[in-house]
Amino acid sequence: MSWKFRIINTAIMAFFLTCLMTIYITFINLGFVENFVSAWLKAWALAAPAAFICVLFLAQPVQKLTKKLLKEDKKSNL
């Protein structure tokens, strides 16, 4: 995979993941209050950069681990 692909893929994944998670957690914590959108945007602005960095560093090791686990699972099914 090229670095360009990894960066764009990571940005998209972090964007969608943090949007969904921060909407959910903000709603759980506050309910649908008058300032919901501003509270959610603040939570998202804090979460998005952290998620980007986490996905950037963890995606490849997680993919390798998954491949390893699936290969071992394949062997045990024989």
N, C-alpha and C positions, 0 to 999 in steps of 0.2 A: 504494500500500500504506500502511496506517495504521502509526503507530509501535507500537501495541499488537501488531499482527500481526508486525512486524519483530522486536520484542523476544522474543516467545514463540517464533517460528520460529528465531531465533538461539539461544535457550537450548536448544531441543530438538536442533537440529543440533549444537551444541557438546557437549551431554551425550552423544549417541550416538557422535559421532566420537571424543571423548576416551576414552570407555569402551572402545571397540574398539581404538583405537591403543595406549592404555596397557596394556591386557591383553596385547596382542601383543608390545610392546616389553619389558615386564616379563618375560614368558615367555622371550623370546629372550635377554635379559641374565642371568636368574637360573635359568631352568628352573622346574619345579614344586617349589619348596622349601617348607619348613614355614611360613615367614612370607610366603608369596606374596601372600595377600590383603592383609595390612597394607602390604607394599611397593607393591602395585598401588594401594591407596587413597591412599597418599602421593603417588604419581606422578599419579594422577587429580586429586587436590586441587590440585596445582600446575598441571596442564595445563588444567583446565576454565575457570578465569577468563581465561587467556591466549587460549584458543580462542574464547571468547565475544566478547572484544574484537576479535579478528582477523576473525571472521565478521561481526560487526556493521559493521565498516568496509569489509571487502572484498567482501561479497556483492553489493551494488549495482554497483560497478564491474565485477566479473566477469560479472554478468548483461548489462551493457551491451556488454562486449567480446564475449561469446558471441553476442549478437544481431547485432553488427556483422560478426563472422566468418561467421556463417551467411548473412547477406544477401549478402556478397561471394561466398561459395561458391555460392549460388543463382544469382547473375549469371554465374559462370564455367561453370555447367552448361547455359546456354542455347545 
